[in-house]
Amino acid sequence: MAKRKLLIVGYENNANEDGGSVVPLGDKRDVIKLLAQHNIAPDIPNGEFLYGPGITIQIPLTGNKELNQILCSLRDEDVAWPVLMRLIPDSDWALMDPDSGRVLHLTSDPV
Protein backbone atom coordinates (compact mmCIF):
# COMPACT_ATOMS: atom_id res chain seq x y z
CA MET A 1 0.00 0.00 0.00
CA ALA A 2 1.31 3.47 -0.88
CA LYS A 3 2.07 5.89 1.91
CA ARG A 4 -0.35 8.74 2.33
CA LYS A 5 1.38 12.10 2.20
CA LEU A 6 0.18 15.26 3.92
CA LEU A 7 1.70 18.69 4.33
CA ILE A 8 1.74 20.19 7.80
CA VAL A 9 1.31 23.94 7.51
CA GLY A 10 0.87 26.81 9.94
CA TYR A 11 -2.64 28.16 10.03
CA GLU A 12 -3.97 31.36 11.48
CA ASN A 13 -7.68 31.54 12.10
CA ASN A 14 -8.73 35.08 11.31
CA ALA A 15 -12.24 36.05 12.37
CA ASN A 16 -12.35 38.89 9.82
CA GLU A 17 -11.63 36.62 6.86
CA ASP A 18 -13.28 33.49 5.61
CA GLY A 19 -11.28 30.47 6.74
CA GLY A 20 -7.99 32.01 7.90
CA SER A 21 -4.58 32.08 6.27
CA VAL A 22 -1.39 30.03 6.12
CA VAL A 23 1.51 31.31 8.28
CA PRO A 24 5.01 29.93 9.05
CA LEU A 25 5.23 26.98 11.46
CA GLY A 26 8.08 28.54 13.41
CA ASP A 27 11.85 28.21 13.38
CA LYS A 28 13.29 24.75 12.85
CA ARG A 29 14.52 24.32 16.45
CA ASP A 30 11.08 25.12 17.91
CA VAL A 31 9.31 22.84 15.43
CA ILE A 32 11.59 19.91 16.31
CA LYS A 33 11.11 20.60 20.03
CA LEU A 34 7.31 20.55 19.64
CA LEU A 35 7.41 17.35 17.58
CA ALA A 36 9.60 15.70 20.24
CA GLN A 37 6.78 16.25 22.77
CA HIS A 38 4.73 13.88 20.58
CA ASN A 39 7.45 11.21 20.30
CA ILE A 40 8.60 12.38 16.85
CA ALA A 41 12.34 12.93 16.50
CA PRO A 42 15.28 12.54 14.09
CA ASP A 43 17.32 9.36 14.33
CA ILE A 44 20.53 11.35 13.79
CA PRO A 45 21.33 14.89 15.01
CA ASN A 46 20.31 17.58 12.51
CA GLY A 47 18.70 14.97 10.25
CA GLU A 48 16.03 15.95 7.78
CA PHE A 49 13.82 12.94 8.58
CA LEU A 50 11.98 12.59 11.88
CA TYR A 51 10.26 9.41 12.94
CA GLY A 52 7.30 8.83 15.20
CA PRO A 53 4.47 6.36 15.71
CA GLY A 54 3.31 5.48 12.19
CA ILE A 55 4.79 8.72 10.81
CA THR A 56 7.85 9.94 8.94
CA ILE A 57 8.25 13.72 8.74
CA GLN A 58 10.64 15.42 6.35
CA ILE A 59 11.85 18.91 7.21
CA PRO A 60 13.84 21.12 4.84
CA LEU A 61 17.56 21.49 5.52
CA THR A 62 17.40 25.23 6.18
CA GLY A 63 19.71 25.80 9.12
CA ASN A 64 17.52 27.25 11.86
CA LYS A 65 15.33 29.35 9.60
CA GLU A 66 11.55 29.53 9.74
CA LEU A 67 9.73 26.57 8.28
CA ASN A 68 6.67 27.20 6.14
CA GLN A 69 5.66 23.57 5.81
CA ILE A 70 6.84 20.04 6.53
CA LEU A 71 5.97 16.84 4.70
CA CYS A 72 4.35 14.06 6.69
CA SER A 73 4.14 10.49 5.36
CA LEU A 74 1.76 8.15 7.13
CA ARG A 75 3.33 4.68 7.27
CA ASP A 76 0.57 3.19 9.43
CA GLU A 77 -2.61 5.28 9.44
CA ASP A 78 -4.16 3.43 12.39
CA VAL A 79 -1.22 4.50 14.56
CA ALA A 80 -0.46 7.87 12.92
CA TRP A 81 -3.89 9.54 13.06
CA PRO A 82 -4.17 9.59 16.88
CA VAL A 83 -0.72 11.21 17.04
CA LEU A 84 -1.73 13.83 14.47
CA MET A 85 -5.04 14.44 16.25
CA ARG A 86 -3.08 15.41 19.38
CA LEU A 87 -0.24 17.25 17.61
CA ILE A 88 -2.26 19.55 15.37
CA PRO A 89 -4.43 21.22 18.08
CA ASP A 90 -1.41 21.55 20.40
CA SER A 91 0.54 23.38 17.71
CA ASP A 92 -2.26 25.30 15.97
CA TRP A 93 -0.99 23.85 12.70
CA ALA A 94 -3.15 22.40 9.94
CA LEU A 95 -2.95 19.40 7.62
CA MET A 96 -3.14 19.92 3.89
CA ASP A 97 -3.67 17.22 1.29
CA PRO A 98 -1.14 18.12 -1.45
CA ASP A 99 -3.24 16.37 -4.10
CA SER A 100 -6.51 18.21 -3.49
CA GLY A 101 -5.32 21.35 -1.67
CA ARG A 102 -7.90 20.76 1.09
CA VAL A 103 -6.89 21.98 4.55
CA LEU A 104 -7.93 20.28 7.79
CA HIS A 105 -7.57 22.55 10.80
CA LEU A 106 -8.18 20.83 14.11
CA THR A 107 -8.69 22.89 17.21
CA SER A 108 -8.84 22.02 20.85
CA ASP A 109 -11.29 24.88 21.48
CA PRO A 110 -14.90 24.56 20.32
CA VAL A 111 -15.70 27.07 17.58
C-alpha positions in Angstrom: 0.0 0.0 0.0 1.3 3.5 -0.9 2.1 5.9 1.9 -0.4 8.7 2.3 1.4 12.1 2.2 0.2 15.3 3.9 1.7 18.7 4.3 1.7 20.2 7.8 1.3 23.9 7.5 0.9 26.8 9.9 -2.6 28.2 10.0 -4.0 31.4 11.5 -7.7 31.5 12.1 -8.7 35.1 11.3 -12.2 36.0 12.4 -12.4 38.9 9.8 -11.6 36.6 6.9 -13.3 33.5 5.6 -11.3 30.5 6.7 -8.0 32.0 7.9 -4.6 32.1 6.3 -1.4 30.0 6.1 1.5 31.3 8.3 5.0 29.9 9.1 5.2 27.0 11.5 8.1 28.5 13.4 11.8 28.2 13.4 13.3 24.7 12.9 14.5 24.3 16.4 11.1 25.1 17.9 9.3 22.8 15.4 11.6 19.9 16.3 11.1 20.6 20.0 7.3 20.6 19.6 7.4 17.4 17.6 9.6 15.7 20.2 6.8 16.2 22.8 4.7 13.9 20.6 7.4 11.2 20.3 8.6 12.4 16.8 12.3 12.9 16.5 15.3 12.5 14.1 17.3 9.4 14.3 20.5 11.4 13.8 21.3 14.9 15.0 20.3 17.6 12.5 18.7 15.0 10.3 16.0 16.0 7.8 13.8 12.9 8.6 12.0 12.6 11.9 10.3 9.4 12.9 7.3 8.8 15.2 4.5 6.4 15.7 3.3 5.5 12.2 4.8 8.7 10.8 7.8 9.9 8.9 8.2 13.7 8.7 10.6 15.4 6.3 11.8 18.9 7.2 13.8 21.1 4.8 17.6 21.5 5.5 17.4 25.2 6.2 19.7 25.8 9.1 17.5 27.2 11.9 15.3 29.3 9.6 11.6 29.5 9.7 9.7 26.6 8.3 6.7 27.2 6.1 5.7 23.6 5.8 6.8 20.0 6.5 6.0 16.8 4.7 4.3 14.1 6.7 4.1 10.5 5.4 1.8 8.2 7.1 3.3 4.7 7.3 0.6 3.2 9.4 -2.6 5.3 9.4 -4.2 3.4 12.4 -1.2 4.5 14.6 -0.5 7.9 12.9 -3.9 9.5 13.1 -4.2 9.6 16.9 -0.7 11.2 17.0 -1.7 13.8 14.5 -5.0 14.4 16.3 -3.1 15.4 19.4 -0.2 17.3 17.6 -2.3 19.6 15.4 -4.4 21.2 18.1 -1.4 21.5 20.4 0.5 23.4 17.7 -2.3 25.3 16.0 -1.0 23.8 12.7 -3.1 22.4 9.9 -3.0 19.4 7.6 -3.1 19.9 3.9 -3.7 17.2 1.3 -1.1 18.1 -1.4 -3.2 16.4 -4.1 -6.5 18.2 -3.5 -5.3 21.4 -1.7 -7.9 20.8 1.1 -6.9 22.0 4.6 -7.9 20.3 7.8 -7.6 22.6 10.8 -8.2 20.8 14.1 -8.7 22.9 17.2 -8.8 22.0 20.9 -11.3 24.9 21.5 -14.9 24.6 20.3 -15.7 27.1 17.6 
